[in-house]
Amino acid sequence: MDWVAIGLSLRLATLTSIILLLLGLPLAHWITFSRWRWKFLVEAVVALPLVLPPTVLGFYLLVAMGPHSPLGRLYFQWTGSRLPFSFEGLLIASVLYSLPFAVQPFAAAFAAVDPVLIEASWCQGASRIKTFWRLIIPLSMPGVLAGVVLSFAHTIGEFGVVLMVGGNLPGITRTISLAIYDDVQALNFEAAGQTALLLLLFSFVVLTVTYALQRRSGLLWRVR
């Protein structure tokens, strides 16, 4: 079992989940409560990784982060290194690829908050930001946790985007899914089976936790 690849995957998934939590909460709040008539275009962009083939997304990310792109040139000027086939480039790709797995549960949880409670908070003089952090977030916590868990698990299991953007560099971009692929290619089925079983058990635990959080969220709102 490739513990280096497992450690790198855990690091990647943790950083991706943290970034998606910071970016996803305000984005999900805007999607839920905005009255802009064209916001469905933003929702479509957020949900695009759900239907877009990973190779297509990986290709466009490679182009966007390449040395001749504005982002690639700016990053090279700042750091002296390139984004493609680096951990930093892999992190950017993972955030974009797992975006809907965080934002959609967040938005669904926010939409379940009783509007009467929100209006009551405003009537008592609380600002929108204060209402968001002191009312909406606590009441939406099961959905927020579900989004974090799903984005973490989705990052752990990434393959296509990881291979396109990060390549397969041991200790740098070689994740647990690529380790399984390499073991199968080398006909090392015992090692591949052990790692695959680990991912299977992890996925089962993630789904169990996610459904438990959703069930608790539903029970919470039925009691209210």
C-alpha positions as MATLAB code, in Angstrom:
seq = 'MDWVAIGLSLRLATLTSIILLLLGLPLAHWITFSRWRWKFLVEAVVALPLVLPPTVLGFYLLVAMGPHSPLGRLYFQWTGSRLPFSFEGLLIASVLYSLPFAVQPFAAAFAAVDPVLIEASWCQGASRIKTFWRLIIPLSMPGVLAGVVLSFAHTIGEFGVVLMVGGNLPGITRTISLAIYDDVQALNFEAAGQTALLLLLFSFVVLTVTYALQRRSGLLWRVR';
ca = [
       0.000    0.000    0.000;
       1.393    3.386   -1.077;
       1.257    5.462    2.118;
       2.904    8.427    0.419;
       0.059    8.595   -2.101;
      -2.500    8.154    0.687;
      -0.922   10.980    2.685;
      -0.850   13.249   -0.360;
      -4.516   12.488   -1.084;
      -5.492   13.297    2.492;
      -3.562   16.567    2.348;
      -5.141   17.483   -0.976;
      -8.651   16.610    0.229;
      -8.223   18.547    3.476;
      -7.013   21.727    1.754;
      -9.707   21.417   -0.916;
     -12.443   21.061    1.711;
     -11.187   24.077    3.658;
     -11.047   26.265    0.540;
     -14.491   25.106   -0.590;
     -15.886   25.854    2.855;
     -14.540   29.410    2.699;
     -15.630   30.005   -0.898;
     -18.744   27.856   -0.954;
     -20.612   29.380    1.980;
     -20.911   32.914    0.557;
     -21.526   31.562   -2.945;
     -24.277   29.236   -1.716;
     -25.821   32.090    0.284;
     -25.911   34.271   -2.821;
     -27.412   31.476   -4.929;
     -30.088   30.809   -2.306;
     -31.190   34.350   -1.518;
     -30.303   36.381   -4.617;
     -33.201   37.672   -6.711;
     -31.091   38.211   -9.813;
     -33.044   36.836  -12.758;
     -29.984   35.338  -14.450;
     -28.559   33.543  -11.431;
     -29.421   30.190  -13.033;
     -26.397   30.776  -15.262;
     -24.170   30.850  -12.175;
     -25.886   27.708  -10.869;
     -25.217   25.998  -14.200;
     -21.528   26.927  -14.080;
     -21.230   25.651  -10.504;
     -22.907   22.351  -11.430;
     -20.932   21.903  -14.665;
     -18.329   19.492  -13.169;
     -21.168   17.076  -12.371;
     -21.811   16.404  -16.071;
     -18.572   17.465  -17.750;
     -16.133   14.618  -18.521;
     -13.074   14.947  -16.253;
     -10.745   14.846  -19.264;
     -12.517   17.843  -20.813;
     -12.329   19.817  -17.582;
      -8.707   18.763  -17.129;
      -7.827   19.873  -20.650;
      -9.277   23.350  -20.205;
      -7.616   23.679  -16.807;
      -4.280   22.776  -18.389;
      -4.814   25.481  -21.001;
      -5.876   28.012  -18.342;
      -2.856   27.255  -16.138;
      -0.309   26.777  -18.913;
       2.845   28.899  -19.236;
       1.315   31.023  -21.999;
      -1.894   31.835  -20.106;
      -2.281   34.966  -17.927;
      -2.698   32.833  -14.801;
       0.299   30.668  -15.655;
       2.541   33.656  -16.401;
       1.461   35.457  -13.211;
       2.097   32.387  -11.068;
       5.506   31.884  -12.674;
       6.453   35.514  -11.981;
       5.446   35.139   -8.325;
       6.924   31.738   -7.574;
       9.325   30.857  -10.378;
       7.518   27.526  -10.939;
       4.676   26.331  -13.134;
       1.166   25.287  -12.162;
       0.666   22.222  -14.419;
       2.001   18.988  -12.915;
       2.416   20.582   -9.489;
       0.563   20.144   -6.206;
      -0.663   23.749   -6.368;
      -2.150   23.211   -9.819;
      -3.708   19.982   -8.597;
      -5.272   21.884   -5.688;
      -6.831   24.458   -8.010;
      -8.235   21.704  -10.223;
      -9.615   19.821   -7.212;
     -11.377   22.915   -5.878;
     -13.099   23.539   -9.212;
     -13.926   19.861   -9.766;
     -15.448   19.410   -6.289;
     -17.206   22.793   -6.199;
     -20.776   21.487   -6.729;
     -20.335   18.811   -4.061;
     -19.925   21.583   -1.497;
     -22.077   24.418   -2.837;
     -25.208   22.409   -3.599;
     -25.565   20.884   -0.084;
     -24.825   24.305    1.410;
     -27.494   25.976   -0.729;
     -30.061   23.252    0.009;
     -29.468   23.674    3.745;
     -29.788   27.460    3.521;
     -33.028   27.150    1.542;
     -34.487   24.955    4.311;
     -34.151   27.707    6.913;
     -37.550   29.163    7.797;
     -37.808   32.649    6.177;
     -39.843   33.803    9.164;
     -36.820   33.337   11.401;
     -34.643   35.322    9.024;
     -37.146   38.184    8.842;
     -37.481   38.156   12.623;
     -33.725   38.536   12.918;
     -33.786   41.499   10.571;
     -36.674   43.084   12.471;
     -34.611   42.880   15.658;
     -31.885   44.949   14.022;
     -29.440   42.216   13.038;
     -27.547   42.847    9.822;
     -27.537   40.367    6.958;
     -24.007   39.257    7.818;
     -24.870   38.830   11.485;
     -28.029   36.930   10.581;
     -26.024   34.693    8.266;
     -23.431   33.729   10.875;
     -25.634   33.609   13.975;
     -28.853   32.178   12.537;
     -28.535   30.631    9.090;
     -25.218   28.843    9.603;
     -26.152   27.197   12.951;
     -29.513   26.028   11.596;
     -27.859   24.745    8.412;
     -24.981   22.959   10.129;
     -25.975   19.384    9.091;
     -26.044   20.452    5.440;
     -22.785   22.355    5.780;
     -21.093   19.322    7.314;
     -22.525   17.093    4.578;
     -21.058   19.390    1.924;
     -17.635   19.327    3.575;
     -17.707   15.528    3.880;
     -18.804   15.058    0.261;
     -16.175   17.434   -1.123;
     -13.491   15.700    0.941;
     -14.543   12.243   -0.270;
     -14.882   13.369   -3.881;
     -11.351   14.768   -3.822;
      -9.993   11.519   -2.379;
     -11.438    9.559   -5.292;
     -10.466   11.898   -8.146;
      -8.767   10.291  -11.117;
      -9.342   11.898  -14.524;
      -8.722   15.517  -13.560;
      -5.802   14.504  -11.343;
      -4.157   12.610  -14.191;
      -4.699   15.421  -16.709;
      -3.559   18.335  -14.547;
      -1.110   16.725  -12.141;
       0.253   13.812  -14.100;
       1.553   10.941  -12.011;
       4.579   12.248  -10.128;
       5.374   10.211   -6.975;
       5.276   12.366   -3.855;
       4.025   15.398   -5.784;
       0.818   14.595   -7.670;
       0.438   10.824   -7.356;
      -2.793   10.325   -5.429;
      -4.351    7.168   -4.061;
      -6.499    6.594   -7.157;
      -3.417    6.821   -9.379;
      -1.605    4.419   -7.072;
      -4.352    1.834   -7.654;
      -4.109    2.414  -11.407;
      -0.339    1.939  -11.353;
      -0.630   -1.260   -9.318;
      -3.119   -2.698  -11.795;
      -0.889   -1.722  -14.719;
       2.001   -3.496  -12.993;
      -0.232   -6.554  -12.379;
       0.213   -6.048   -8.639;
      -3.372   -6.977   -7.892;
      -2.779   -7.664   -4.211;
      -1.635   -4.108   -3.507;
      -4.360   -2.692   -5.749;
      -6.971   -4.770   -3.927;
      -5.826   -3.581   -0.505;
      -5.922    0.084   -1.525;
      -9.238   -0.343   -3.329;
     -10.747   -1.994   -0.246;
      -9.569    0.950    1.846;
     -11.310    3.361   -0.542;
     -14.436    1.212   -0.555;
     -14.680    1.271    3.242;
     -13.965    4.993    3.288;
     -16.690    5.661    0.712;
     -19.199    3.614    2.703;
     -18.415    5.574    5.874;
     -18.739    8.867    3.983;
     -22.143    7.945    2.573;
     -23.320    6.748    5.985;
     -22.290   10.026    7.599;
     -23.847   12.070    4.786;
     -27.214   10.307    4.963;
     -27.185   10.528    8.753;
     -26.616   14.277    8.549;
     -29.393   14.669    5.988;
     -31.740   12.615    8.142;
     -30.894   14.705   11.201;
     -31.453   17.873    9.207;
     -34.873   16.630    8.122;
     -35.839   15.642   11.640;
     -34.669   19.012   12.894;
     -36.932   20.898   10.563;
     -39.910   18.623   11.148;
     -39.639   19.244   14.899;
     -39.463   22.946   14.296;
];
